[in-house]
Amino acid sequence: MLNRLSRPTALAICALPVAALLAVAAFAPLPFSVAQPGPTTDVLGTSDGKPVIKISGAPTRDTSGQLRAVTILATGPDASVHLSDVIGDWFRDDRAVMPRDSVYPAGDSTKEIEQHNKDEMKGSQDAATEAALAYLGDQDKNIDVTLQLGDVGGPSAGLLFSLGIVDLLDGNGSGGDLTGGKKIAGTGTIDAKGAVGAVGGVSMKVQAADRDGATVFLVPKAECSDARASAPQSMRLIPVTTLKGAVTALTDPGKAPSC
């Protein structure tokens, strides 16, 4: 006949597998990436000692103000993120814990991911140039635009590239700067027809823009709520869906919508 276990003994025995599972969870890598605000770069200026936007075949303007492309820094695709990292960063306003597959393509090697990001950046640059020249009504094949942003990959600087090209070639269309002399930041993909798309990581990007002195942030309309979650009251958030809408918002800020 089996002896009846005392309640404390039974609880201790039942707790053993739970403790074992917690121990495994604490040390096992989890499928997450931890992101934080990254550097910002003025696309009207330089990166790594070279102009971010270089235009030949057409006269360019001297500009004031800034158009700052924003980034996030995320743990690498091969980095091990553990339960302690997730718990520690989950409640921080300047960190975001995201599924790794939402940051990097699933199943790709680090080298393949780097190439994927470079390809996306190149496609974004081509689309940004085409969209800007189409907006200006200037499809002159003699105009050559070269874009570079250091080691930054992905398509999220597309909108800012297009705005930078417009500012350098035409400004606000009346002899002034598209920026109005202000520090403008923003994010968003762009296609060759000028449509602006969502990018992700907006709450971290808003913090990066605020840290670097931007007072206006252009945000894809679909991500307004994410931007509001971390934007200070002093920063104006302008939702955009097209390049034309973004230019109009900057040239006539009094009539521009807000998130």
C-alpha positions as protocol buffer text, in pm:
chain_id: "A"
residue {
  index: 1
  type: MET
  ca { x: 0 y: 0 z: 0 }
}
residue {
  index: 2
  type: LEU
  ca { x: 134 y: 343 z: -101 }
}
residue {
  index: 3
  type: ASN
  ca { x: 209 y: 586 z: 175 }
}
residue {
  index: 4
  type: ARG
  ca { x: 15 y: 911 z: 156 }
}
residue {
  index: 5
  type: LEU
  ca { x: 246 y: 1210 z: 99 }
}
residue {
  index: 6
  type: SER
  ca { x: 220 y: 1511 z: 321 }
}
residue {
  index: 7
  type: ARG
  ca { x: 96 y: 1831 z: 155 }
}
residue {
  index: 8
  type: PRO
  ca { x: 435 y: 2010 z: 180 }
}
residue {
  index: 9
  type: THR
  ca { x: 612 y: 1708 z: 28 }
}
residue {
  index: 10
  type: ALA
  ca { x: 360 y: 1684 z: -255 }
}
residue {
  index: 11
  type: LEU
  ca { x: 391 y: 2055 z: -331 }
}
residue {
  index: 12
  type: ALA
  ca { x: 770 y: 2027 z: -334 }
}
residue {
  index: 13
  type: ILE
  ca { x: 760 y: 1734 z: -577 }
}
residue {
  index: 14
  type: CYS
  ca { x: 515 y: 1918 z: -808 }
}
residue {
  index: 15
  type: ALA
  ca { x: 728 y: 2231 z: -796 }
}
residue {
  index: 16
  type: LEU
  ca { x: 1039 y: 2052 z: -925 }
}
residue {
  index: 17
  type: PRO
  ca { x: 934 y: 2031 z: -1293 }
}
residue {
  index: 18
  type: VAL
  ca { x: 807 y: 2389 z: -1281 }
}
residue {
  index: 19
  type: ALA
  ca { x: 1140 y: 2506 z: -1142 }
}
residue {
  index: 20
  type: ALA
  ca { x: 1320 y: 2307 z: -1409 }
}
residue {
  index: 21
  type: LEU
  ca { x: 1112 y: 2468 z: -1683 }
}
residue {
  index: 22
  type: LEU
  ca { x: 1178 y: 2817 z: -1543 }
}
residue {
  index: 23
  type: ALA
  ca { x: 1549 y: 2743 z: -1530 }
}
residue {
  index: 24
  type: VAL
  ca { x: 1548 y: 2632 z: -1893 }
}
residue {
  index: 25
  type: ALA
  ca { x: 1344 y: 2938 z: -1995 }
}
residue {
  index: 26
  type: ALA
  ca { x: 1584 y: 3169 z: -1813 }
}
residue {
  index: 27
  type: PHE
  ca { x: 1887 y: 3044 z: -2006 }
}
residue {
  index: 28
  type: ALA
  ca { x: 1735 y: 2941 z: -2340 }
}
residue {
  index: 29
  type: PRO
  ca { x: 1755 y: 3194 z: -2626 }
}
residue {
  index: 30
  type: LEU
  ca { x: 1416 y: 3341 z: -2720 }
}
residue {
  index: 31
  type: PRO
  ca { x: 1293 y: 3441 z: -3071 }
}
residue {
  index: 32
  type: PHE
  ca { x: 1295 y: 3812 z: -2994 }
}
residue {
  index: 33
  type: SER
  ca { x: 1498 y: 4119 z: -3084 }
}
residue {
  index: 34
  type: VAL
  ca { x: 1544 y: 4420 z: -2857 }
}
residue {
  index: 35
  type: ALA
  ca { x: 1537 y: 4757 z: -3034 }
}
residue {
  index: 36
  type: GLN
  ca { x: 1633 y: 5105 z: -2919 }
}
residue {
  index: 37
  type: PRO
  ca { x: 1653 y: 5453 z: -3078 }
}
residue {
  index: 38
  type: GLY
  ca { x: 1936 y: 5469 z: -3332 }
}
residue {
  index: 39
  type: PRO
  ca { x: 2132 y: 5750 z: -3496 }
}
residue {
  index: 40
  type: THR
  ca { x: 1969 y: 6010 z: -3720 }
}
residue {
  index: 41
  type: THR
  ca { x: 2125 y: 6160 z: -4032 }
}
residue {
  index: 42
  type: ASP
  ca { x: 2050 y: 6485 z: -4214 }
}
residue {
  index: 43
  type: VAL
  ca { x: 1996 y: 6382 z: -4577 }
}
residue {
  index: 44
  type: LEU
  ca { x: 2080 y: 6740 z: -4680 }
}
residue {
  index: 45
  type: GLY
  ca { x: 2424 y: 6694 z: -4520 }
}
residue {
  index: 46
  type: THR
  ca { x: 2693 y: 6428 z: -4522 }
}
residue {
  index: 47
  type: SER
  ca { x: 2741 y: 6072 z: -4402 }
}
residue {
  index: 48
  type: ASP
  ca { x: 3086 y: 5919 z: -4364 }
}
residue {
  index: 49
  type: GLY
  ca { x: 3230 y: 6238 z: -4512 }
}
residue {
  index: 50
  type: LYS
  ca { x: 3025 y: 6215 z: -4834 }
}
residue {
  index: 51
  type: PRO
  ca { x: 2707 y: 6398 z: -4937 }
}
residue {
  index: 52
  type: VAL
  ca { x: 2402 y: 6186 z: -4865 }
}
residue {
  index: 53
  type: ILE
  ca { x: 2242 y: 6325 z: -5183 }
}
residue {
  index: 54
  type: LYS
  ca { x: 2465 y: 6411 z: -5477 }
}
residue {
  index: 55
  type: ILE
  ca { x: 2299 y: 6557 z: -5787 }
}
residue {
  index: 56
  type: SER
  ca { x: 2462 y: 6625 z: -6122 }
}
residue {
  index: 57
  type: GLY
  ca { x: 2311 y: 6749 z: -6446 }
}
residue {
  index: 58
  type: ALA
  ca { x: 2098 y: 7019 z: -6279 }
}
residue {
  index: 59
  type: PRO
  ca { x: 2170 y: 7319 z: -6053 }
}
residue {
  index: 60
  type: THR
  ca { x: 2112 y: 7264 z: -5682 }
}
residue {
  index: 61
  type: ARG
  ca { x: 2026 y: 7506 z: -5404 }
}
residue {
  index: 62
  type: ASP
  ca { x: 2206 y: 7594 z: -5084 }
}
residue {
  index: 63
  type: THR
  ca { x: 1974 y: 7485 z: -4804 }
}
residue {
  index: 64
  type: SER
  ca { x: 1920 y: 7563 z: -4439 }
}
residue {
  index: 65
  type: GLY
  ca { x: 1734 y: 7347 z: -4193 }
}
residue {
  index: 66
  type: GLN
  ca { x: 1760 y: 6970 z: -4179 }
}
residue {
  index: 67
  type: LEU
  ca { x: 1576 y: 6662 z: -4302 }
}
residue {
  index: 68
  type: ARG
  ca { x: 1679 y: 6387 z: -4063 }
}
residue {
  index: 69
  type: ALA
  ca { x: 1632 y: 6021 z: -4154 }
}
residue {
  index: 70
  type: VAL
  ca { x: 1589 y: 5815 z: -3838 }
}
residue {
  index: 71
  type: THR
  ca { x: 1688 y: 5460 z: -3752 }
}
residue {
  index: 72
  type: ILE
  ca { x: 1657 y: 5201 z: -3480 }
}
residue {
  index: 73
  type: LEU
  ca { x: 1928 y: 4975 z: -3344 }
}
residue {
  index: 74
  type: ALA
  ca { x: 1823 y: 4613 z: -3291 }
}
residue {
  index: 75
  type: THR
  ca { x: 2004 y: 4312 z: -3156 }
}
residue {
  index: 76
  type: GLY
  ca { x: 2154 y: 4117 z: -3446 }
}
residue {
  index: 77
  type: PRO
  ca { x: 1989 y: 3815 z: -3607 }
}
residue {
  index: 78
  type: ASP
  ca { x: 2242 y: 3584 z: -3439 }
}
residue {
  index: 79
  type: ALA
  ca { x: 2224 y: 3752 z: -3097 }
}
residue {
  index: 80
  type: SER
  ca { x: 2093 y: 3548 z: -2804 }
}
residue {
  index: 81
  type: VAL
  ca { x: 1807 y: 3720 z: -2622 }
}
residue {
  index: 82
  type: HIS
  ca { x: 1711 y: 3559 z: -2292 }
}
residue {
  index: 83
  type: LEU
  ca { x: 1421 y: 3588 z: -2052 }
}
residue {
  index: 84
  type: SER
  ca { x: 1616 y: 3826 z: -1830 }
}
residue {
  index: 85
  type: ASP
  ca { x: 1671 y: 4060 z: -2128 }
}
residue {
  index: 86
  type: VAL
  ca { x: 1304 y: 4054 z: -2218 }
}
residue {
  index: 87
  type: ILE
  ca { x: 1188 y: 4118 z: -1862 }
}
residue {
  index: 88
  type: GLY
  ca { x: 1445 y: 4392 z: -1812 }
}
residue {
  index: 89
  type: ASP
  ca { x: 1357 y: 4580 z: -2133 }
}
residue {
  index: 90
  type: TRP
  ca { x: 983 y: 4515 z: -2151 }
}
residue {
  index: 91
  type: PHE
  ca { x: 894 y: 4803 z: -1920 }
}
residue {
  index: 92
  type: ARG
  ca { x: 1149 y: 5055 z: -2051 }
}
residue {
  index: 93
  type: ASP
  ca { x: 1019 y: 5339 z: -2265 }
}
residue {
  index: 94
  type: ASP
  ca { x: 1342 y: 5352 z: -2465 }
}
residue {
  index: 95
  type: ARG
  ca { x: 1342 y: 4983 z: -2555 }
}
residue {
  index: 96
  type: ALA
  ca { x: 1107 y: 4767 z: -2761 }
}
residue {
  index: 97
  type: VAL
  ca { x: 1092 y: 4387 z: -2751 }
}
residue {
  index: 98
  type: MET
  ca { x: 976 y: 4257 z: -3090 }
}
residue {
  index: 99
  type: PRO
  ca { x: 946 y: 3915 z: -3253 }
}
residue {
  index: 100
  type: ARG
  ca { x: 1271 y: 3853 z: -3441 }
}
residue {
  index: 101
  type: ASP
  ca { x: 1076 y: 3766 z: -3757 }
}
residue {
  index: 102
  type: SER
  ca { x: 929 y: 4119 z: -3757 }
}
residue {
  index: 103
  type: VAL
  ca { x: 1281 y: 4264 z: -3770 }
}
residue {
  index: 104
  type: TYR
  ca { x: 1467 y: 4011 z: -3986 }
}
residue {
  index: 105
  type: PRO
  ca { x: 1355 y: 3771 z: -4261 }
}
residue {
  index: 106
  type: ALA
  ca { x: 1292 y: 3430 z: -4109 }
}
residue {
  index: 107
  type: GLY
  ca { x: 1544 y: 3155 z: -4179 }
}
residue {
  index: 108
  type: ASP
  ca { x: 1805 y: 3368 z: -4354 }
}
residue {
  index: 109
  type: SER
  ca { x: 2171 y: 3374 z: -4256 }
}
residue {
  index: 110
  type: THR
  ca { x: 2332 y: 3695 z: -4131 }
}
residue {
  index: 111
  type: LYS
  ca { x: 2502 y: 3745 z: -4468 }
}
residue {
  index: 112
  type: GLU
  ca { x: 2175 y: 3692 z: -4654 }
}
residue {
  index: 113
  type: ILE
  ca { x: 1996 y: 3938 z: -4425 }
}
residue {
  index: 114
  type: GLU
  ca { x: 2266 y: 4201 z: -4482 }
}
residue {
  index: 115
  type: GLN
  ca { x: 2233 y: 4155 z: -4858 }
}
residue {
  index: 116
  type: HIS
  ca { x: 1853 y: 4169 z: -4832 }
}
residue {
  index: 117
  type: ASN
  ca { x: 1875 y: 4502 z: -4646 }
}
residue {
  index: 118
  type: LYS
  ca { x: 2120 y: 4642 z: -4902 }
}
residue {
  index: 119
  type: ASP
  ca { x: 1889 y: 4539 z: -5185 }
}
residue {
  index: 120
  type: GLU
  ca { x: 1593 y: 4702 z: -5012 }
}
residue {
  index: 121
  type: MET
  ca { x: 1792 y: 5022 z: -4961 }
}
residue {
  index: 122
  type: LYS
  ca { x: 1894 y: 5029 z: -5329 }
}
residue {
  index: 123
  type: GLY
  ca { x: 1536 y: 4976 z: -5439 }
}
residue {
  index: 124
  type: SER
  ca { x: 1424 y: 5250 z: -5200 }
}
residue {
  index: 125
  type: GLN
  ca { x: 1684 y: 5492 z: -5338 }
}
residue {
  index: 126
  type: ASP
  ca { x: 1578 y: 5426 z: -5698 }
}
residue {
  index: 127
  type: ALA
  ca { x: 1210 y: 5472 z: -5611 }
}
residue {
  index: 128
  type: ALA
  ca { x: 1283 y: 5788 z: -5410 }
}
residue {
  index: 129
  type: THR
  ca { x: 1470 y: 5944 z: -5701 }
}
residue {
  index: 130
  type: GLU
  ca { x: 1198 y: 5854 z: -5952 }
}
residue {
  index: 131
  type: ALA
  ca { x: 922 y: 5982 z: -5723 }
}
residue {
  index: 132
  type: ALA
  ca { x: 1099 y: 6314 z: -5656 }
}
residue {
  index: 133
  type: LEU
  ca { x: 1175 y: 6385 z: -6022 }
}
residue {
  index: 134
  type: ALA
  ca { x: 821 y: 6288 z: -6121 }
}
residue {
  index: 135
  type: TYR
  ca { x: 680 y: 6521 z: -5856 }
}
residue {
  index: 136
  type: LEU
  ca { x: 894 y: 6805 z: -5992 }
}
residue {
  index: 137
  type: GLY
  ca { x: 787 y: 6721 z: -6346 }
}
residue {
  index: 138
  type: ASP
  ca { x: 1153 y: 6679 z: -6434 }
}
residue {
  index: 139
  type: GLN
  ca { x: 1228 y: 6347 z: -6596 }
}
residue {
  index: 140
  type: ASP
  ca { x: 1542 y: 6480 z: -6768 }
}
residue {
  index: 141
  type: LYS
  ca { x: 1767 y: 6180 z: -6821 }
}
residue {
  index: 142
  type: ASN
  ca { x: 2072 y: 6405 z: -6783 }
}
residue {
  index: 143
  type: ILE
  ca { x: 1997 y: 6445 z: -6412 }
}
residue {
  index: 144
  type: ASP
  ca { x: 2191 y: 6192 z: -6210 }
}
residue {
  index: 145
  type: VAL
  ca { x: 2115 y: 6138 z: -5842 }
}
residue {
  index: 146
  type: THR
  ca { x: 2343 y: 5937 z: -5613 }
}
residue {
  index: 147
  type: LEU
  ca { x: 2221 y: 5849 z: -5263 }
}
residue {
  index: 148
  type: GLN
  ca { x: 2418 y: 5696 z: -4977 }
}
residue {
  index: 149
  type: LEU
  ca { x: 2356 y: 5661 z: -4606 }
}
residue {
  index: 150
  type: GLY
  ca { x: 2656 y: 5476 z: -4470 }
}
residue {
  index: 151
  type: ASP
  ca { x: 2578 y: 5130 z: -4335 }
}
residue {
  index: 152
  type: VAL
  ca { x: 2205 y: 5191 z: -4298 }
}
residue {
  index: 153
  type: GLY
  ca { x: 1993 y: 4932 z: -4478 }
}
residue {
  index: 154
  type: GLY
  ca { x: 1628 y: 4881 z: -4554 }
}
residue {
  index: 155
  type: PRO
  ca { x: 1369 y: 5104 z: -4723 }
}
residue {
  index: 156
  type: SER
  ca { x: 1255 y: 5332 z: -4440 }
}
residue {
  index: 157
  type: ALA
  ca { x: 1453 y: 5641 z: -4552 }
}
residue {
  index: 158
  type: GLY
  ca { x: 1271 y: 5656 z: -4886 }
}
residue {
  index: 159
  type: LEU
  ca { x: 1043 y: 5948 z: -4801 }
}
residue {
  index: 160
  type: LEU
  ca { x: 1329 y: 6155 z: -4660 }
}
residue {
  index: 161
  type: PHE
  ca { x: 1544 y: 6087 z: -4968 }
}
residue {
  index: 162
  type: SER
  ca { x: 1265 y: 6215 z: -5193 }
}
residue {
  index: 163
  type: LEU
  ca { x: 1211 y: 6525 z: -4981 }
}
residue {
  index: 164
  type: GLY
  ca { x: 1585 y: 6596 z: -4983 }
}
residue {
  index: 165
  type: ILE
  ca { x: 1598 y: 6578 z: -5364 }
}
residue {
  index: 166
  type: VAL
  ca { x: 1298 y: 6812 z: -5390 }
}
residue {
  index: 167
  type: ASP
  ca { x: 1457 y: 7060 z: -5147 }
}
residue {
  index: 168
  type: LEU
  ca { x: 1793 y: 7061 z: -5325 }
}
residue {
  index: 169
  type: LEU
  ca { x: 1636 y: 7109 z: -5669 }
}
residue {
  index: 170
  type: ASP
  ca { x: 1332 y: 7325 z: -5598 }
}
residue {
  index: 171
  type: GLY
  ca { x: 1301 y: 7409 z: -5228 }
}
residue {
  index: 172
  type: ASN
  ca { x: 948 y: 7518 z: -5142 }
}
residue {
  index: 173
  type: GLY
  ca { x: 888 y: 7625 z: -5503 }
}
residue {
  index: 174
  type: SER
  ca { x: 903 y: 7995 z: -5413 }
}
residue {
  index: 175
  type: GLY
  ca { x: 1272 y: 8044 z: -5346 }
}
residue {
  index: 176
  type: GLY
  ca { x: 1269 y: 7924 z: -4985 }
}
residue {
  index: 177
  type: ASP
  ca { x: 1365 y: 7604 z: -4809 }
}
residue {
  index: 178
  type: LEU
  ca { x: 1128 y: 7310 z: -4791 }
}
residue {
  index: 179
  type: THR
  ca { x: 1221 y: 7277 z: -4422 }
}
residue {
  index: 180
  type: GLY
  ca { x: 1151 y: 7640 z: -4340 }
}
residue {
  index: 181
  type: GLY
  ca { x: 1490 y: 7636 z: -4167 }
}
residue {
  index: 182
  type: LYS
  ca { x: 1369 y: 7382 z: -3909 }
}
residue {
  index: 183
  type: LYS
  ca { x: 1492 y: 7040 z: -3805 }
}
residue {
  index: 184
  type: ILE
  ca { x: 1244 y: 6802 z: -3966 }
}
residue {
  index: 185
  type: ALA
  ca { x: 1263 y: 6428 z: -3907 }
}
residue {
  index: 186
  type: GLY
  ca { x: 1058 y: 6147 z: -4048 }
}
residue {
  index: 187
  type: THR
  ca { x: 1032 y: 5795 z: -4177 }
}
residue {
  index: 188
  type: GLY
  ca { x: 843 y: 5602 z: -4440 }
}
residue {
  index: 189
  type: THR
  ca { x: 895 y: 5387 z: -4744 }
}
residue {
  index: 190
  type: ILE
  ca { x: 817 y: 5533 z: -5085 }
}
residue {
  index: 191
  type: ASP
  ca { x: 737 y: 5387 z: -5423 }
}
residue {
  index: 192
  type: ALA
  ca { x: 807 y: 5533 z: -5766 }
}
residue {
  index: 193
  type: LYS
  ca { x: 460 y: 5692 z: -5774 }
}
residue {
  index: 194
  type: GLY
  ca { x: 518 y: 5873 z: -5446 }
}
residue {
  index: 195
  type: ALA
  ca { x: 303 y: 5658 z: -5216 }
}
residue {
  index: 196
  type: VAL
  ca { x: 434 y: 5648 z: -4857 }
}
residue {
  index: 197
  type: GLY
  ca { x: 424 y: 5321 z: -4663 }
}
residue {
  index: 198
  type: ALA
  ca { x: 458 y: 5210 z: -4301 }
}
residue {
  index: 199
  type: VAL
  ca { x: 795 y: 5101 z: -4162 }
}
residue {
  index: 200
  type: GLY
  ca { x: 770 y: 4977 z: -3800 }
}
residue {
  index: 201
  type: GLY
  ca { x: 969 y: 5085 z: -3496 }
}
residue {
  index: 202
  type: VAL
  ca { x: 814 y: 5433 z: -3511 }
}
residue {
  index: 203
  type: SER
  ca { x: 800 y: 5486 z: -3134 }
}
residue {
  index: 204
  type: MET
  ca { x: 1177 y: 5434 z: -3112 }
}
residue {
  index: 205
  type: LYS
  ca { x: 1236 y: 5658 z: -3414 }
}
residue {
  index: 206
  type: VAL
  ca { x: 1036 y: 5942 z: -3261 }
}
residue {
  index: 207
  type: GLN
  ca { x: 1258 y: 5924 z: -2954 }
}
residue {
  index: 208
  type: ALA
  ca { x: 1570 y: 5936 z: -3172 }
}
residue {
  index: 209
  type: ALA
  ca { x: 1433 y: 6241 z: -3355 }
}
residue {
  index: 210
  type: ASP
  ca { x: 1352 y: 6419 z: -3029 }
}
residue {
  index: 211
  type: ARG
  ca { x: 1697 y: 6340 z: -2888 }
}
residue {
  index: 212
  type: ASP
  ca { x: 1858 y: 6500 z: -3193 }
}
residue {
  index: 213
  type: GLY
  ca { x: 1651 y: 6818 z: -3181 }
}
residue {
  index: 214
  type: ALA
  ca { x: 1374 y: 6764 z: -3438 }
}
residue {
  index: 215
  type: THR
  ca { x: 1054 y: 6960 z: -3373 }
}
residue {
  index: 216
  type: VAL
  ca { x: 847 y: 6810 z: -3656 }
}
residue {
  index: 217
  type: PHE
  ca { x: 812 y: 6441 z: -3742 }
}
residue {
  index: 218
  type: LEU
  ca { x: 662 y: 6308 z: -4066 }
}
residue {
  index: 219
  type: VAL
  ca { x: 502 y: 5971 z: -3997 }
}
residue {
  index: 220
  type: PRO
  ca { x: 315 y: 5727 z: -4222 }
}
residue {
  index: 221
  type: LYS
  ca { x: -51 y: 5786 z: -4141 }
}
residue {
  index: 222
  type: ALA
  ca { x: -109 y: 5423 z: -4043 }
}
residue {
  index: 223
  type: GLU
  ca { x: 148 y: 5458 z: -3763 }
}
residue {
  index: 224
  type: CYS
  ca { x: 21 y: 5775 z: -3598 }
}
residue {
  index: 225
  type: SER
  ca { x: -84 y: 5599 z: -3279 }
}
residue {
  index: 226
  type: ASP
  ca { x: 260 y: 5441 z: -3236 }
}
residue {
  index: 227
  type: ALA
  ca { x: 423 y: 5781 z: -3283 }
}
residue {
  index: 228
  type: ARG
  ca { x: 192 y: 5950 z: -3032 }
}
residue {
  index: 229
  type: ALA
  ca { x: 281 y: 5691 z: -2770 }
}
residue {
  index: 230
  type: SER
  ca { x: 637 y: 5823 z: -2734 }
}
residue {
  index: 231
  type: ALA
  ca { x: 636 y: 6176 z: -2881 }
}
residue {
  index: 232
  type: PRO
  ca { x: 683 y: 6472 z: -2646 }
}
residue {
  index: 233
  type: GLN
  ca { x: 416 y: 6743 z: -2650 }
}
residue {
  index: 234
  type: SER
  ca { x: 667 y: 6981 z: -2808 }
}
residue {
  index: 235
  type: MET
  ca { x: 696 y: 6767 z: -3123 }
}
residue {
  index: 236
  type: ARG
  ca { x: 442 y: 6802 z: -3401 }
}
residue {
  index: 237
  type: LEU
  ca { x: 347 y: 6477 z: -3570 }
}
residue {
  index: 238
  type: ILE
  ca { x: 230 y: 6511 z: -3931 }
}
residue {
  index: 239
  type: PRO
  ca { x: 65 y: 6207 z: -4094 }
}
residue {
  index: 240
  type: VAL
  ca { x: 155 y: 6151 z: -4460 }
}
residue {
  index: 241
  type: THR
  ca { x: 42 y: 5910 z: -4729 }
}
residue {
  index: 242
  type: THR
  ca { x: 214 y: 6059 z: -5037 }
}
residue {
  index: 243
  type: LEU
  ca { x: 521 y: 6262 z: -5127 }
}
residue {
  index: 244
  type: LYS
  ca { x: 295 y: 6539 z: -5256 }
}
residue {
  index: 245
  type: GLY
  ca { x: 113 y: 6549 z: -4923 }
}
residue {
  index: 246
  type: ALA
  ca { x: 442 y: 6566 z: -4732 }
}
residue {
  index: 247
  type: VAL
  ca { x: 569 y: 6855 z: -4946 }
}
residue {
  index: 248
  type: THR
  ca { x: 238 y: 7040 z: -4905 }
}
residue {
  index: 249
  type: ALA
  ca { x: 250 y: 6990 z: -4528 }
}
residue {
  index: 250
  type: LEU
  ca { x: 599 y: 7140 z: -4512 }
}
residue {
  index: 251
  type: THR
  ca { x: 530 y: 7433 z: -4745 }
}
residue {
  index: 252
  type: ASP
  ca { x: 200 y: 7523 z: -4575 }
}
residue {
  index: 253
  type: PRO
  ca { x: 239 y: 7399 z: -4216 }
}
residue {
  index: 254
  type: GLY
  ca { x: -60 y: 7598 z: -4094 }
}
residue {
  index: 255
  type: LYS
  ca { x: -294 y: 7375 z: -4292 }
}
residue {
  index: 256
  type: ALA
  ca { x: -108 y: 7048 z: -4231 }
}
residue {
  index: 257
  type: PRO
  ca { x: -295 y: 6778 z: -4037 }
}
residue {
  index: 258
  type: SER
  ca { x: -164 y: 6639 z: -3710 }
}
residue {
  index: 259
  type: CYS
  ca { x: -173 y: 6289 z: -3565 }
}
